[in-house]
């Protein structure tokens, strides 16, 4: 069994608990979000949705949250230097894909 620092363990629990709530939508830019947007008629997209989809799903950036490069980079930082957002994204995008 792997042991994680308290910040990571807390982020895992927090992410799992927040997704247990009804209506939990995938994080913008994640693979699940891209699949959900692809199934949604483009007439229902907002301008922001269009930009997010293009930047996350059509032309993925190498350092975007959840990418292999991002996960590797965040692992090299000391967990004490992570923001709460970093911990949440690491847990949801790198540990629980």
N, C-alpha and C positions, 0 to 999 in steps of 0.2 A: 504494500500500500504506500502511495506517495504522500509525503507530508509537505504542505504548502505553508508559506509564511502567513501570518494572520490576515494581512491585507488581501491576499489572493483568496484565502478561504472565505473571507467575508464577501468578497466580490462574487465568488461562485454561488454562495447561498443567496445573496441579494439578486443576482441575475436569474437564478432558478425560481425564486419566489415571485419576482416581478412577472415572469413569463407564465406563471401558474394562474395569474389573474385572467378573467375573460377578456377577450378582445386584444390580447397581446399581439402586436404586429412586429414583423421582423425589422431589425435596425436598417435604416436607410443605407443603401450601398452593399448590404450583405447579399450573399447568394440567394437566400430565400426571398429577400426584397426584390431582387432582379427578376426572379421567376414570377413573383406576384405581379409586378408591373408589366411583364411581358404578356400576362394573361388578362390584364385590364385594358379595355379599349383606350387608345390614345386620346380620344375625345374627352375622356374623363380625367386626364392628367392636367396638373397645374403647370405653370411655367417652371416652377422650382422642381417638380417631379421630372420634367423633361431634361433639365440641366443635370440633376442628380443621376438620372438613368444614363445619360450620355457619358458622364464622367466616371460612373461606377461600373456600368454593365457593358457599354459599347467599347469604350477606350479606357480600360482599367489602368489606374496609375500604379506604378511599382511600389510606392510607399504608402498606399492607402491602408486604412485600418482593416485588419483581418488578412491582409496579404501575407504571404510567406516571409517577405522581406520585413514587414512591419513587426510580425511576431518575433522574428529573430532579433531585430533591433531592440524591442522592449525587453526581451529576456536578458540582454546585456546590461540594462540599466538596473541599478539597485532598487528593489521594491519600495524603499523609503522615498525614492525620488519620483515615483509614479503618482499621477493625479488620480482622483477617484474615477474619472472617466477612463484613464489608461487601464486601471484594474478591472473595471466593468467590461471594457472592450476586449482585454486579454482573456478574461474568463469566458466571454461569450463567443469570441472569434477564434481563439487559439487553443483553448482547452476543450471546449464543447462544440466542435464544428458540426 
